Amino acid sequence: MKHLLIITEDVVKIQTLSKFLGRSYAWVYLFWHRWRIRLIKLLLRPFYQVDLLVTNGLGFTGNNVHYFGDILSRVDYSRDRTRYWQATSKLAKKLARTVNGLPATELFMTKLTVYLTYHYFIYLQVFERAIKEVKPDVVVVAGKSFHEQTAVFLAREMKLTVRQFSWFCLSRLQQRLQRFLINREYRTKYDNFLLNSRQPVRSVKKNAVLLSADFYRHLKTLMPVFKRLKERGENPELITDIGNLGPTLSSLYQEKIEPCFLASYLGNKAKINFQTVNFATLMPKRIDNIDDWFYFLTVATVPDMINQMMRLAQLYLLAADNLFRLTKPKGVIVVSDVRLTELALAVVAKKYRVPSILVSPNTMVDLAAINPYMSADKVVVVGEYIRQQLIDLGVPARKIFLGGDLVKENVAENRHLANKRMVYRQLNLPSQQKIVLLISFRPTWMIPREEKQAFVAMAAEAVKKIPGLTLVVKPHPTEKRYRVLEEINEWGIKNVVVADNNQISLLDLIHASSVVLQTWSFTVFEAIMLNRPVIAINPFKKDYNYFLPIIKPGGAVEVTSKTELIRWLKILINSGDPKTKRQLLRARKASDRFIHYSEGEASGKVVAWLLGK
């Protein structure tokens, strides 16, 4: 009997839709999706040995069922990074737009490439791996989504027989919804920028040093540099596009700092001639190879996103150009090279020959290695591990400076301000209870929703078995608290408390906790800084060290079962236990591999490298 592989679209994003309309749509879509797959299997099973590639958590089980989440946790994300960049760069050349001589496309090509990589490009490698593992004679594709179109292209490239069962599929409906959601998201960003442009222009002193505060978590990196600049008589200014930085600044004990809205320097937006791109004219005439296919996906999948980002990029550049002309800054500091504010400041800094520096808090490059780390004149990194990674990726060694960890410096400076009593009061917990802190996350392609459920459920069951413990869930910065509460209620988990990110900082929570639980969150480094043991819960026995290579050297205790978790919790909640002390020592040694500890403050080095002092 011939071997057949059914390939479906990955519906993990649909599984995570929230609120009434989102959940209702997800229920209908996933119900129909499951029904169609079962029907296709039923029709083909008498004639073939059938394998299935499907999203986790849809109810399909068995040895012949393969899950997207499992394969996505094993693929080499950076293997085709050059090809991904070639596809988006080809589009960028055709979209060339300038504002006052500044290239607008530079502001969004990294974000676009990252988005396409994780949403579409990487699935070619997923299908390639699935086909090589299953070795089918025939590939059946269950719809017309871009994932499934990619599978058709690849199977034909591999000279396999391909059948496409697209009847009654909802692929086009999902594509329309995706375009609507993206359009709404970027339209909101556009409207917010115009709204902030009506804010009164706050006077920025001339010869200031501009720090890009365009992401809440970046403030932990920027605050030590901001304070060091103040101490040395400079005029640091936080430049932001975030409507309300107040709670985050308060959580970092910096309530008195007043950020400046970049949009307030927009001026007359009529100087920009917005032109909507006709993507039909950019479609490839032929698709002969994989590079052509990646370019097709670049043009076909997110045209609304590209048009909206083009408009936003031009607004940001105009505002940044006006800011530089009016204030004549002496330096620019950014934390990454993917968001519009930081890229606008870095691009305009080059125009006016203002020195710029990128101070990265990353201990390692991201899995796909898309970010180029080339937007600023210099790059300051936390350790030798990421320095070597950047050199391997083509960043000139002369641009890279080993500075140490600004986040660690921020933790060290503010540790004495961490308020354990306030945490217990906010969470309404009795003081005799010990807190076990669980680091939550939004389900992704690599950690699907069912894995998150297993992670939280195992933690809750283990904590329930040990008297005197309370499980506190810390939502991810991109998670809404209400959504975490909804998930926990859906899963029937009762014995947890969900913290409010707007009321309690991560520093305060870790300080008040006895143990930190996570999957492969980079919070492990902050827990180690605060001398708290970390347990990595791995319910599906994946290779978490692939995502976070500090785990195996001892940065966290890895467990795969409730029994193991209970045993280690009983040990690690006791700070005086010899095994706890040994684990904390192992974790600090493991951290040393990634974070450079040298004499002198990292912030002082950054100021010296930027201003030459």
Secondary structure, DSSP 8 states (H G I E B T S, - for coil): --EEEEE----HHHHT--HHHHHHHHHHHHHHHHHHHHHHHHHHTTTSEEEEEE-TTSS--STTEEEHHHHHTTS-TTTTHHHHHHHHHHHHHHT--EETTEESGGGTHHHHHHHHIIIIIHHHHHHHHHHHHH--SEEEE---SHHHHHHHHHHHHTT-EEEE--TT--HHHHHHHHHHHHHHHHHHHHHHHHHHTTS------TT-EEEE--SGGGHHHHHHHHHHHHHTT--EEEEE--S--HHHHHHTT-TT---EEGGGG---GGG-------GGGGS-S---SHHHHHHHHHHHS-HHHHHHHHHHHHHHHHHHHHHHHHH--SEEEES-SSSHHHHHHHHHHHHTT--EEEE---SS--TT------SSSEEEESSHHHHHHHHHTT--GGGEEE---HHHHHHHHHGGG--HHHHHHHHT--TTSEEEEEE-----SSS-HHHHHHHHHHHHHHHHTSTTEEEEEE--TTS-HHHHHHHHHHTT--SEEE--TTTS-HHHHHHHEEEEEESS-THHHHHHHTT--EEEE-TT---HHHH-TTIIIIISEEE-SHHHHHHHHHHHT-TTSHHHHHHHHHHHHHHHTTS---SS-HHHHHHHHHH--
